[in-house]
Amino acid sequence: EEEHVTTDEDEHTGLGFGRGFVIGIIVGLALGACGVYFALDYIYPTGRTIETEESEMVEELLAPADTIVTETVPQDTATVEAPAPEPSENSEITETPTPAPAPTPEPAKPVYDTIKAGYLLQAMARKHYGQKIFWVYIYEENKDAIGNPNRLNAGMKVVIPPASKYGIDASSKESVKKAEEKERQIINKFPK
């Protein structure tokens, strides 16, 4: 029977597992403690300053109202915003009302009429503008489709322009005179 003699190597081997286990637990606890510290520091930051845009915005928001806040601009210049002057006891505070934006007028819906036998441009002008002389403006609006005003096709649909577009006013002698001059030009261009 052989007798086994214990050597230093055997002792090392037996104690090695226990020692490694203990060291592993210590390292794990240390890492865990660091993790908890950083997590708490993130949630509840300490007094150290962080150079980010968010921290600068928070500092500006938390600054007292009478403090001048400066901001660095890329061109190495600074913009200073001074506090608004406080009114004195004798001065009145008046607010200038901002005018409401003017409503934009809706575009007028186009008005159409149809040429029929016995119902030509002059009759349309009398119906829509009050005088038959204003037929020239109906022609002007539709001249590409009409061509010669002496040769109208029954059933043709024409646009009746708004009176304001051409300054049509049946009660104005000047407006009538202007339409008569336009009529002479059209008749000279398209004789019967």
Disulfide bonds with the S-S distance in Angstrom:
none
